Amino acid sequence: MIPLFTVSHVHHSARRTGERLSSLLDAVTARGVDVWLISADAHQGRGSARWLDVELYATKGHGYPHADTTEALGSVALVLDSVTGHEVQGFGSVAGGALAGSHAIREGLALLLRLDIQTAAQRLPDWRFALDGRDLTAMAA
């Protein structure tokens, strides 16, 4: 079981990372394209595998009916390089990322990004609150 304050802390930290990614992408895309953060969810798999799933919308700005939202796709690699090393407090730091998918939405494009998280710690400071319950026996020893 993970204490609620820890889950909340990681959630807000992941959201801040998503907002930084969104603002960077918004800054490098063409005038008339607005980038909005929709969600930034933290996940952990077996052992220390951690990642963030970030969903962004690139939409045509008000008054720019002919804005090319697909330009945001080309800017993703540059922005991922810029966000690498950014700390997600309580979870790790961004080790890299990739575009996991994209699809058309009304007035633009949805971008799904996966950010890999690197952490030196295999567990939380208190062994009773491990993110992955399968590691409990190894941590108790």
C-alpha positions as CSV (number, residue, x, y, z in Angstrom):
1,M,0.0,0.0,0.0
2,I,1.3,3.5,-0.9
3,P,0.5,6.3,1.4
4,L,-1.8,8.9,-0.1
5,F,0.6,11.8,0.4
6,T,3.3,10.0,-1.6
7,V,0.9,9.3,-4.5
8,S,-0.3,12.9,-4.5
9,H,3.3,14.2,-4.4
10,V,4.4,12.1,-7.3
11,H,1.2,13.0,-9.3
12,H,1.8,16.7,-8.9
13,S,5.5,16.4,-9.7
14,A,4.6,14.4,-12.9
15,R,2.1,17.1,-13.8
16,R,4.8,19.8,-13.4
17,T,7.1,17.9,-15.7
18,G,4.2,17.6,-18.3
19,E,3.6,21.3,-18.0
20,R,7.2,22.0,-18.6
21,L,7.2,19.7,-21.7
22,S,4.0,21.4,-22.9
23,S,5.4,25.0,-22.5
24,L,8.7,24.0,-24.3
25,L,6.7,22.5,-27.2
26,D,4.5,25.6,-27.3
27,A,7.5,27.8,-27.5
28,V,9.2,26.0,-30.5
29,T,6.1,25.5,-32.7
30,A,4.8,28.1,-35.2
31,R,2.8,31.1,-34.3
32,G,-0.9,30.1,-34.3
33,V,-0.4,26.7,-32.8
34,D,-1.3,26.3,-29.1
35,V,0.0,23.3,-27.1
36,W,-2.1,22.1,-24.1
37,L,-1.2,19.5,-21.5
38,I,-4.1,17.1,-21.1
39,S,-2.5,14.5,-18.7
40,A,0.8,13.4,-17.2
41,D,0.5,10.0,-15.4
42,A,3.4,8.3,-13.4
43,H,3.7,4.5,-13.7
44,Q,6.0,1.9,-12.3
45,G,6.5,-1.7,-13.6
46,R,8.5,-4.5,-12.1
47,G,11.5,-3.5,-10.1
48,S,12.7,0.0,-10.8
49,A,11.1,0.5,-14.3
50,R,9.4,3.9,-14.2
51,W,7.8,6.1,-16.8
52,L,5.5,9.0,-17.4
53,D,2.7,9.0,-20.0
54,V,2.1,12.5,-21.2
55,E,-0.8,13.5,-23.5
56,L,-0.7,16.9,-25.2
57,Y,-3.0,18.6,-27.7
58,A,-1.6,20.9,-30.4
59,T,-4.5,23.0,-31.6
60,K,-5.0,25.9,-34.0
61,G,-4.9,29.2,-32.1
62,H,-7.8,31.6,-32.2
63,G,-7.7,33.6,-35.5
64,Y,-5.2,31.1,-37.2
65,P,-7.5,28.8,-39.2
66,H,-4.6,27.7,-41.5
67,A,-2.1,26.9,-38.8
68,D,-0.2,23.6,-39.3
69,T,-0.5,21.6,-36.1
70,T,1.6,18.8,-37.6
71,E,4.7,20.9,-37.1
72,A,4.5,20.0,-33.4
73,L,5.4,16.4,-34.5
74,G,8.7,17.6,-35.8
75,S,9.5,19.6,-32.7
76,V,8.9,16.6,-30.3
77,A,12.5,15.3,-30.6
78,L,14.0,18.7,-29.8
79,V,11.8,19.2,-26.8
80,L,12.5,15.7,-25.5
81,D,16.2,16.5,-25.5
82,S,15.5,19.7,-23.6
83,V,13.4,17.9,-20.9
84,T,16.0,15.1,-20.4
85,G,17.5,15.4,-16.9
86,H,14.4,17.2,-15.5
87,E,13.7,15.9,-12.0
88,V,10.3,14.4,-11.1
89,Q,10.5,14.8,-7.3
90,G,10.0,11.6,-5.4
91,F,10.1,9.5,-8.6
92,G,13.4,10.0,-10.4
93,S,14.6,12.1,-13.4
94,V,13.8,12.0,-17.1
95,A,16.3,9.8,-18.9
96,G,14.7,10.2,-22.3
97,G,11.5,9.7,-24.1
98,A,9.7,9.0,-27.4
99,L,6.6,9.8,-29.2
100,A,4.2,6.9,-28.4
101,G,1.5,7.9,-30.8
102,S,-0.5,10.7,-32.3
103,H,-4.0,11.1,-33.8
104,A,-6.2,13.8,-35.2
105,I,-8.6,15.7,-33.0
106,R,-10.9,18.5,-33.8
107,E,-8.8,21.6,-34.7
108,G,-5.5,19.8,-34.3
109,L,-3.5,16.9,-33.2
110,A,-3.1,14.8,-30.0
111,L,0.4,13.7,-29.1
112,L,1.1,10.8,-26.7
113,L,4.7,10.8,-25.2
114,R,6.4,8.3,-23.0
115,L,9.2,9.6,-20.8
116,D,11.5,7.1,-19.3
117,I,12.4,7.8,-15.6
118,Q,15.8,6.9,-14.1
119,T,16.2,6.5,-10.4
120,A,19.1,5.5,-8.3
121,A,16.8,4.3,-5.5
122,Q,15.1,1.0,-6.0
123,R,12.5,1.8,-3.4
124,L,11.0,4.5,-1.3
125,P,12.8,5.5,1.9
126,D,10.4,3.4,4.1
127,W,10.3,-0.3,2.9
128,R,6.7,-0.7,4.0
129,F,5.6,1.7,1.2
130,A,7.2,0.1,-1.9
131,L,5.7,1.1,-5.2
132,D,5.9,-2.5,-6.4
133,G,4.8,-5.1,-3.8
134,R,6.8,-7.9,-5.3
135,D,10.0,-6.2,-3.9
136,L,8.9,-6.3,-0.3
137,T,10.8,-9.5,0.7
138,A,14.1,-8.3,-0.8
139,M,13.7,-4.9,0.9
140,A,12.9,-6.3,4.3
141,A,16.2,-8.3,4.4
